[in-house]
Amino acid sequence: MSPNEVGTLLLVEDNLDDILLFRRACEKECIASGLVRVAEDGEEALSYLEGRDRYADRVQYPLPSLMVLDLKLPGKSGVEVLVWIRNDSRCKDLPVIVLTSSNEPGDLTRTRELGIVAYHLKSVDFEGLIEIVKSINSYWKTHPYRL
Amino acid sequence: VRLPRIRRRSDPKAVEEQVKRIEEIAPKQGVPSKEELSDPPQAGTEPPVNQGMPGSESSRRLQPLYEISKLLVAFESVEHTGLAVLAVINQVVPLRSAILLEKRDGRLQLIVWHAQRLERKDIDRATNHAISSYRYLVGAPLSSTEAEPEVIEAGTHLFHVKSHLPTGEAEESPSRFIVVPLVVGREPIVGVLQVEGRDPVNETDLTFLNTSVNQLALALDRHYVHLKEIALREHAEEMVNELNAFSYTVAHDLRAPLRAMSTFSQVLMEDFAGKVLDETGQHYVRRLAEAARRMDNFVLDLLDYTRLTRTEIPIERVDLRVTLSEVLKGMARELVQRKALVTLEEPLPAVLGHRRTLDQVLTNLISNGAKFVASGVAPRLRVRAELHDERVKLWIEDNGIGIAEQHWARIFGVFERLHKETEYPGTGIGLAIARKGMERMGGRIGLESKVGKGSRFWIELPRGGP
């Protein structure tokens, strides 16, 4: 499958370290950096999906075919973003993978109810992150999705 | 010494409200109607109660005492019930005024009053008078600006106080003030009832007043103990909520920098080892990463432990076979790394517990068994269940280094370690999590062990059906 068919991965993450490390892990796993877009908080993620402001440029910012979502975000939380997505007629089926540092049962239950592909606890070491990105990538390749 | 200002119900609206409440109480609780209250029987006439009862003084007072105890059992609020009790007292001992003050938060506060043809200022003055009587009773010095009550007669719990309080009819008939302290057990006086009799008050009246007030005092005390319990429970709930919010923040914000330290150390190694980073430099970077990883494990374990104390653990039927195979799947990486072999022995029945908690308990016990082996020994673990009538005892047996009996109790404590971390890494919370988890599920945990001969940990839970 060529990269164009895979589409775009939208990472919703506010921690700059985590963004950098996620990009690095993607490189290691041969996910071209051009396929990964980042929204740094919940509000920005919604702007991206709705195509507001600069995100109106769908060549530069194509609609994602997979979202990797952190739960604790400034302002709108990850769960709120997920609720918005599931209630949006166009985005409601977007596959979402949660990547967060909380393993509170409440978060797990709530996001599962809202329909997610997987729930990953952020790993303290890089090998752990590589493992996670590997599994994200294999899902992504085998489940093509187009908005 | 100045007394704290009392809370007064001094506006006319409040007065109206009191009258209205008497109307509400009267039909509902079988106490006298407003008419009866505002127009108590005149001296010499029979009070309109207990007409069917024999005419002796004390038996005529039985029915009202019964009324009072009924009111107190159906305690509604201090104000409502206090007023209803005053209404009943008024039936037996015709009152010109009655004021009930109660000690609340260290202050004496007017909780309810009943007065006939009294102006607000008279009520305020009566209140002040009751306060100074109270202070007299508890031995506090009196303020010189207030009328000093003169004690005429004192019983155990009863004082007659002659007052300087002028009332509308003070000149015609001298007022008969009786101050009855509200006492509960050995507690200091919890309040005061001051009544102003319409007629001379005899011994039987005094006994009646004293008995009524004793009952009232007990009911008030019970009421406040109840309120205190509610407040404590609310406080506890609030603490749990705060702890949850705190833990949530710890999970996210405290772990983020640790993750950065650990992962960037690894990135540093990957990109610069052998280039600008010599052996010593690499060693330091590795230690840095290791320290961050250790602290992260610590944070995660602590969160697990506190979660066990702060969250609900609903008990459900849990299949041990399914749970154990899931646990082993989750530990696969660790078990392979340690070259550990875990044997599950059938039958593994269902138990009553909590899936996630049982998962944690088993993970910690198996991880322990796989970890604490002599160097060079491959860990071998056996998990088997014993069926007792209503309970299942699950054994986790290892070929590890064993634990001396004097340490058996200690190892279940938080942060307890028997070995240096360099020998056997870990946070020292694992077994504490296991113990707490078993406690919360209503089960038990224990061990048998001999140094050098391995350990046999066991957990026990109710059977989850056939």
Interface residues (C-beta under 8 A of the other chain):
Chain A: N15 D17 D18 L21 R24 L71 K72 T100 S101 S102 N103 E104 P105 K122 S123 V124 D125 F126 E127 L129
Chain B: S247 Y248 A251 H252 D253 R255 A256 L258 R259 A260 S262 T263 F264 Q266 V267 A289 A292 R293 D296 N297 L300 L303 R307 T311 R356
